[in-house]
């Protein structure tokens, strides 16, 4: 069993947080302003959150482990901290 490094945990938490913010926001907006009902409200929020949330990944480089972010609205991959 492999343990996660600090940066891998940070990447996971950032990814989860961004997804959660988008999911909750879209779920509220879909429930309030669309005609969707039942199962389709959380399904829509899940799909939008999955597509729009930035992706975080920790990668081992020659300079040590670094945290990177990729987002649909940015052209290049951005190094975080």
Phi, psi and omega per residue, in radians:
X1 nan 2.191 -3.110
X2 -1.617 2.339 3.100
X3 -1.570 2.684 -3.127
X4 -1.528 2.492 3.067
X5 -1.381 2.965 3.129
X6 -0.992 -0.771 -3.111
X7 -1.223 -0.570 3.078
X8 -1.160 -0.696 3.088
X9 -1.142 -0.754 3.124
X10 -1.075 -0.744 3.117
X11 -1.078 -0.767 3.125
X12 -1.075 -0.780 -3.119
X13 -1.186 -0.693 3.076
X14 -1.071 -0.801 -3.123
X15 -1.095 -0.778 -3.136
X16 -1.122 -0.731 -3.141
X17 -1.121 -0.793 3.134
X18 -1.111 -0.746 3.113
X19 -1.098 -0.771 -3.109
X20 -1.076 -0.744 3.127
X21 -1.075 -0.814 3.134
X22 -1.159 -0.749 -3.122
X23 -1.046 -0.867 -3.108
X24 -1.131 -0.738 3.141
X25 -1.107 -0.853 -3.105
X26 -1.179 -0.642 3.117
X27 -1.081 -0.775 3.115
X28 -1.087 -0.841 -3.112
X29 -1.122 -0.694 3.134
X30 -1.158 -0.704 -3.139
X31 -1.179 -0.684 -3.033
X32 -1.418 -0.695 -2.942
X33 -2.017 0.036 3.090
X34 -2.108 2.983 3.119
X35 -1.571 0.191 -3.130
X36 -1.194 2.563 3.117
X37 -2.381 2.801 3.012
X38 1.004 -2.269 -3.054
X39 -1.048 -0.482 -3.029
X40 -1.271 -0.425 3.126
X41 -1.157 -0.990 3.121
X42 -1.178 -0.525 3.124
X43 -1.147 -0.743 3.091
X44 -1.116 -0.776 3.135
X45 -1.093 -0.682 3.119
X46 -1.109 -0.819 -3.112
X47 -1.115 -0.802 -3.140
X48 -1.127 -0.766 3.116
X49 -1.071 -0.729 3.139
X50 -1.133 -0.716 -3.099
X51 -1.316 -0.721 -3.006
X52 -1.560 -0.333 -3.099
X53 -1.214 2.413 3.067
X54 -1.149 2.646 3.134
X55 -1.817 2.279 3.140
X56 -1.991 2.482 3.139
X57 -2.642 2.439 3.056
X58 -1.755 2.293 -3.074
X59 -2.242 2.377 3.078
X60 -1.438 2.172 3.122
X61 -2.081 -3.135 3.079
X62 -1.120 -0.475 3.136
X63 -1.563 0.121 -3.088
X64 1.920 -3.012 -3.112
X65 -1.423 2.369 -3.130
X66 -2.295 2.699 -3.124
X67 -1.836 2.260 -3.122
X68 -2.163 2.675 3.118
X69 -2.261 2.380 3.036
X70 -2.176 2.388 -3.098
X71 -2.426 2.559 -3.084
X72 -1.055 -0.460 -3.092
X73 -1.622 0.013 3.121
X74 -2.083 2.454 -3.123
X75 -1.248 -0.854 -3.031
X76 -1.806 2.865 3.066
X77 -1.353 2.402 -3.064
X78 -1.964 2.325 3.064
X79 -1.410 2.307 -3.136
X80 -1.812 2.224 3.065
X81 0.879 nan nan
